[in-house]
Amino acid sequence: MENFGANVLASSVALLILIGIMGVVYFFWSKANIKKKAKYFEQIHTELAPGQRVMFGGGIFGTVKSVDGDVVEVKVRSGATLDVSRYAIQEISK
């Protein structure tokens, strides 16, 4: 029985070390992805200009009519014009 306790302790320590290493790897991987996404959205928001076809949050597509600070006027297919935040835009269609 004495040997059993030592084996359980050794396995527990090894498992904790493995979980710790996985946590550190996940942290750095997540940080890199967040930085990449932030750069992507910064580029989208600075390149926004009238005439571009865009998609925003809910999957709605439209064409930019004007950009006034943080407010973007977008015309959708039905002919309606929406005022949306420039930060709601997820993608500029090429």
Backbone as JSON Lines, residues from 0, in Angstrom:
{"i":0,"aa":"M","n":[0.81,-1.2,0.0],"ca":[0.0,0.0,0.0],"c":[0.86,1.27,0.0]}
{"i":1,"aa":"E","n":[2.02,1.19,0.62],"ca":[2.87,2.38,0.66],"c":[3.29,2.8,-0.75]}
{"i":2,"aa":"N","n":[3.61,1.84,-1.57],"ca":[4.04,2.11,-2.93],"c":[2.89,2.69,-3.77]}
{"i":3,"aa":"F","n":[1.67,2.26,-3.5],"ca":[0.49,2.75,-4.22],"c":[0.32,4.25,-4.01]}
{"i":4,"aa":"G","n":[0.49,4.73,-2.79],"ca":[0.35,6.16,-2.49],"c":[1.4,7.0,-3.21]}
{"i":5,"aa":"A","n":[2.61,6.49,-3.3],"ca":[3.68,7.21,-3.99],"c":[3.39,7.27,-5.49]}
{"i":6,"aa":"N","n":[2.85,6.18,-6.05],"ca":[2.52,6.16,-7.47],"c":[1.39,7.14,-7.79]}
{"i":7,"aa":"V","n":[0.38,7.2,-6.93],"ca":[-0.73,8.13,-7.13],"c":[-0.23,9.57,-7.06]}
{"i":8,"aa":"L","n":[0.63,9.86,-6.12],"ca":[1.18,11.21,-5.97],"c":[2.01,11.59,-7.2]}
{"i":9,"aa":"A","n":[2.84,10.68,-7.67],"ca":[3.68,10.94,-8.85],"c":[2.81,11.16,-10.09]}
{"i":10,"aa":"S","n":[1.76,10.34,-10.27],"ca":[0.89,10.53,-11.42],"c":[0.13,11.84,-11.33]}
{"i":11,"aa":"S","n":[-0.29,12.22,-10.14],"ca":[-1.03,13.48,-9.96],"c":[-0.15,14.67,-10.3]}
{"i":12,"aa":"V","n":[1.09,14.63,-9.85],"ca":[2.02,15.73,-10.13],"c":[2.28,15.81,-11.63]}
{"i":13,"aa":"A","n":[2.49,14.67,-12.28],"ca":[2.73,14.65,-13.73],"c":[1.52,15.2,-14.47]}
{"i":14,"aa":"L","n":[0.33,14.84,-14.04],"ca":[-0.89,15.33,-14.67],"c":[-1.03,16.84,-14.49]}
{"i":15,"aa":"L","n":[-0.75,17.34,-13.31],"ca":[-0.82,18.79,-13.06],"c":[0.19,19.55,-13.92]}
{"i":16,"aa":"I","n":[1.38,19.0,-14.07],"ca":[2.39,19.64,-14.91],"c":[1.92,19.67,-16.36]}
{"i":17,"aa":"L","n":[1.37,18.58,-16.84],"ca":[0.86,18.51,-18.21],"c":[-0.28,19.5,-18.44]}
{"i":18,"aa":"I","n":[-1.19,19.59,-17.5],"ca":[-2.3,20.55,-17.6],"c":[-1.76,21.98,-17.58]}
{"i":19,"aa":"G","n":[-0.76,22.24,-16.76],"ca":[-0.15,23.57,-16.72],"c":[0.49,23.95,-18.04]}
{"i":20,"aa":"I","n":[1.22,23.0,-18.64],"ca":[1.85,23.26,-19.94],"c":[0.8,23.52,-21.0]}
{"i":21,"aa":"M","n":[-0.26,22.73,-21.0],"ca":[-1.34,22.94,-21.98],"c":[-2.0,24.31,-21.78]}
{"i":22,"aa":"G","n":[-2.15,24.73,-20.54],"ca":[-2.73,26.04,-20.26],"c":[-1.87,27.17,-20.79]}
{"i":23,"aa":"V","n":[-0.57,27.06,-20.64],"ca":[0.35,28.1,-21.13],"c":[0.32,28.15,-22.66]}
{"i":24,"aa":"V","n":[0.33,26.98,-23.3],"ca":[0.27,26.94,-24.77],"c":[-1.04,27.56,-25.26]}
{"i":25,"aa":"Y","n":[-2.15,27.23,-24.63],"ca":[-3.45,27.78,-25.02],"c":[-3.48,29.3,-24.83]}
{"i":26,"aa":"F","n":[-2.89,29.79,-23.75],"ca":[-2.85,31.23,-23.49],"c":[-2.15,31.96,-24.62]}
{"i":27,"aa":"F","n":[-0.96,31.5,-25.01],"ca":[-0.21,32.18,-26.06],"c":[-0.88,32.02,-27.43]}
{"i":28,"aa":"W","n":[-1.49,30.87,-27.69],"ca":[-2.21,30.66,-28.95],"c":[-3.4,31.61,-29.04]}
{"i":29,"aa":"S","n":[-4.15,31.75,-27.96],"ca":[-5.31,32.66,-27.93],"c":[-4.88,34.1,-28.1]}
{"i":30,"aa":"K","n":[-3.8,34.47,-27.45],"ca":[-3.3,35.84,-27.54],"c":[-2.92,36.17,-28.98]}
{"i":31,"aa":"A","n":[-2.29,35.24,-29.67],"ca":[-1.9,35.47,-31.07],"c":[-3.14,35.61,-31.95]}
{"i":32,"aa":"N","n":[-4.15,34.79,-31.74],"ca":[-5.38,34.88,-32.54],"c":[-6.11,36.19,-32.29]}
{"i":33,"aa":"I","n":[-6.16,36.63,-31.05],"ca":[-6.83,37.89,-30.73],"c":[-6.11,39.05,-31.38]}
{"i":34,"aa":"K","n":[-4.79,39.01,-31.37],"ca":[-4.02,40.09,-31.99],"c":[-4.25,40.11,-33.5]}
{"i":35,"aa":"K","n":[-4.34,38.93,-34.12],"ca":[-4.57,38.84,-35.57],"c":[-5.96,39.38,-35.92]}
{"i":36,"aa":"K","n":[-6.97,39.04,-35.13],"ca":[-8.33,39.53,-35.39],"c":[-8.41,41.03,-35.19]}
{"i":37,"aa":"A","n":[-7.75,41.54,-34.16],"ca":[-7.77,42.99,-33.9],"c":[-7.16,43.74,-35.08]}
{"i":38,"aa":"K","n":[-6.07,43.22,-35.62],"ca":[-5.42,43.87,-36.77],"c":[-6.34,43.83,-37.99]}
{"i":39,"aa":"Y","n":[-7.04,42.71,-38.2],"ca":[-7.96,42.55,-39.32],"c":[-9.09,43.59,-39.24]}
{"i":40,"aa":"F","n":[-9.71,43.71,-38.06],"ca":[-10.82,44.65,-37.92],"c":[-10.34,46.1,-37.97]}
{"i":41,"aa":"E","n":[-9.15,46.38,-37.49],"ca":[-8.61,47.74,-37.6],"c":[-8.44,48.11,-39.07]}
{"i":42,"aa":"Q","n":[-7.95,47.16,-39.86],"ca":[-7.77,47.4,-41.29],"c":[-9.12,47.63,-41.97]}
{"i":43,"aa":"I","n":[-10.12,46.82,-41.63],"ca":[-11.45,46.98,-42.22],"c":[-12.02,48.36,-41.9]}
{"i":44,"aa":"H","n":[-11.9,48.78,-40.65],"ca":[-12.51,50.04,-40.24],"c":[-11.79,51.25,-40.81]}
{"i":45,"aa":"T","n":[-10.51,51.13,-41.12],"ca":[-9.81,52.28,-41.71],"c":[-9.99,52.34,-43.22]}
{"i":46,"aa":"E","n":[-10.23,51.2,-43.87],"ca":[-10.39,51.17,-45.33],"c":[-11.83,51.42,-45.79]}
{"i":47,"aa":"L","n":[-12.75,51.57,-44.85],"ca":[-14.16,51.72,-45.18],"c":[-14.4,52.99,-46.0]}
{"i":48,"aa":"A","n":[-15.05,52.82,-47.18],"ca":[-15.29,53.97,-48.06],"c":[-16.61,53.77,-48.81]}
{"i":49,"aa":"P","n":[-17.24,54.85,-49.26],"ca":[-18.48,54.75,-50.03],"c":[-18.3,53.89,-51.28]}
{"i":50,"aa":"G","n":[-19.36,53.14,-51.61],"ca":[-19.33,52.29,-52.8],"c":[-18.93,50.85,-52.51]}
{"i":51,"aa":"Q","n":[-18.39,50.58,-51.33],"ca":[-17.98,49.21,-51.01],"c":[-19.17,48.37,-50.57]}
{"i":52,"aa":"R","n":[-19.15,47.11,-50.94],"ca":[-20.18,46.17,-50.48],"c":[-19.67,45.56,-49.19]}
{"i":53,"aa":"V","n":[-20.51,45.61,-48.15],"ca":[-20.09,45.14,-46.83],"c":[-21.1,44.15,-46.25]}
{"i":54,"aa":"M","n":[-20.63,43.38,-45.28],"ca":[-21.51,42.5,-44.51],"c":[-21.32,42.88,-43.05]}
{"i":55,"aa":"F","n":[-22.43,43.04,-42.33],"ca":[-22.27,43.3,-40.92],"c":[-22.86,42.21,-40.07]}
{"i":56,"aa":"G","n":[-22.62,42.34,-38.75],"ca":[-22.9,41.35,-37.74],"c":[-23.9,40.26,-38.02]}
{"i":57,"aa":"G","n":[-25.12,40.59,-38.34],"ca":[-26.16,39.59,-38.5],"c":[-26.17,38.93,-39.86]}
{"i":58,"aa":"G","n":[-25.15,39.17,-40.69],"ca":[-25.1,38.57,-42.02],"c":[-25.83,39.39,-43.06]}
{"i":59,"aa":"I","n":[-26.14,40.63,-42.74],"ca":[-26.85,41.52,-43.67],"c":[-25.81,42.18,-44.59]}
{"i":60,"aa":"F","n":[-26.1,42.16,-45.89],"ca":[-25.21,42.78,-46.88],"c":[-25.8,44.1,-47.34]}
{"i":61,"aa":"G","n":[-24.92,45.02,-47.69],"ca":[-25.35,46.3,-48.21],"c":[-24.18,47.04,-48.84]}
{"i":62,"aa":"T","n":[-24.47,48.22,-49.37],"ca":[-23.45,49.05,-50.0],"c":[-23.31,50.34,-49.2]}
{"i":63,"aa":"V","n":[-22.07,50.69,-48.9],"ca":[-21.79,51.9,-48.12],"c":[-22.13,53.13,-48.95]}
{"i":64,"aa":"K","n":[-22.97,53.99,-48.4],"ca":[-23.31,55.24,-49.08],"c":[-22.45,56.38,-48.57]}
{"i":65,"aa":"S","n":[-22.23,56.4,-47.23],"ca":[-21.38,57.45,-46.66],"c":[-20.83,56.98,-45.31]}
{"i":66,"aa":"V","n":[-19.72,57.59,-44.94],"ca":[-19.09,57.31,-43.65],"c":[-18.94,58.64,-42.93]}
{"i":67,"aa":"D","n":[-19.53,58.74,-41.74],"ca":[-19.46,59.97,-40.96],"c":[-19.0,59.61,-39.55]}
{"i":68,"aa":"G","n":[-17.69,59.6,-39.33],"ca":[-17.15,59.22,-38.02],"c":[-17.4,57.75,-37.76]}
{"i":69,"aa":"D","n":[-18.14,57.46,-36.7],"ca":[-18.44,56.08,-36.32],"c":[-19.76,55.58,-36.93]}
{"i":70,"aa":"V","n":[-20.46,56.44,-37.65],"ca":[-21.75,56.05,-38.24],"c":[-21.57,55.86,-39.75]}
{"i":71,"aa":"V","n":[-22.05,54.71,-40.22],"ca":[-21.97,54.38,-41.65],"c":[-23.39,54.25,-42.19]}
{"i":72,"aa":"E","n":[-23.63,54.92,-43.29],"ca":[-24.94,54.82,-43.95],"c":[-24.82,53.71,-45.0]}
{"i":73,"aa":"V","n":[-25.67,52.67,-44.85],"ca":[-25.6,51.5,-45.73],"c":[-26.94,51.31,-46.42]}
{"i":74,"aa":"K","n":[-26.89,51.13,-47.74],"ca":[-28.1,50.87,-48.52],"c":[-28.21,49.37,-48.75]}
{"i":75,"aa":"V","n":[-29.35,48.78,-48.38],"ca":[-29.58,47.35,-48.57],"c":[-30.39,47.12,-49.84]}
{"i":76,"aa":"R","n":[-30.53,45.87,-50.25],"ca":[-31.18,45.52,-51.52],"c":[-32.59,46.08,-51.66]}
{"i":77,"aa":"S","n":[-33.34,46.11,-50.58],"ca":[-34.72,46.6,-50.66],"c":[-34.78,48.1,-50.96]}
{"i":78,"aa":"G","n":[-33.66,48.76,-50.88],"ca":[-33.62,50.2,-51.12],"c":[-33.58,51.01,-49.83]}
{"i":79,"aa":"A","n":[-33.8,50.34,-48.71],"ca":[-33.76,51.03,-47.42],"c":[-32.33,51.43,-47.1]}
{"i":80,"aa":"T","n":[-32.2,52.53,-46.38],"ca":[-30.89,53.0,-45.95],"c":[-30.81,52.87,-44.43]}
{"i":81,"aa":"L","n":[-29.76,52.22,-43.96],"ca":[-29.58,51.99,-42.52],"c":[-28.38,52.77,-42.02]}
{"i":82,"aa":"D","n":[-28.5,53.32,-40.83],"ca":[-27.35,53.92,-40.15],"c":[-26.85,52.88,-39.16]}
{"i":83,"aa":"V","n":[-25.61,52.45,-39.32],"ca":[-25.03,51.45,-38.43],"c":[-23.68,51.93,-37.92]}
{"i":84,"aa":"S","n":[-23.26,51.35,-36.83],"ca":[-21.93,51.64,-36.3],"c":[-20.89,51.02,-37.22]}
{"i":85,"aa":"R","n":[-19.8,51.71,-37.46],"ca":[-18.76,51.16,-38.31],"c":[-18.17,49.9,-37.7]}
{"i":86,"aa":"Y","n":[-18.33,49.72,-36.39],"ca":[-17.77,48.56,-35.7],"c":[-18.67,47.33,-35.84]}
{"i":87,"aa":"A","n":[-19.87,47.5,-36.42],"ca":[-20.76,46.38,-36.68],"c":[-20.38,45.68,-37.98]}
{"i":88,"aa":"I","n":[-19.56,46.32,-38.8],"ca":[-19.18,45.76,-40.08],"c":[-18.13,44.66,-39.86]}
{"i":89,"aa":"Q","n":[-18.44,43.48,-40.39],"ca":[-17.57,42.31,-40.19],"c":[-16.66,42.04,-41.38]}
{"i":90,"aa":"E","n":[-17.07,42.47,-42.56],"ca":[-16.31,42.11,-43.75],"c":[-16.59,43.08,-44.88]}
{"i":91,"aa":"I","n":[-15.57,43.38,-45.66],"ca":[-15.73,44.15,-46.88],"c":[-15.62,43.15,-48.02]}
{"i":92,"aa":"S","n":[-16.68,43.01,-48.82],"ca":[-16.69,42.05,-49.92],"c":[-15.78,42.55,-51.04]}
{"i":93,"aa":"K","n":[-15.05,41.65,-51.6],"ca":[-14.12,42.01,-52.68],"c":[-14.79,41.81,-54.01]}
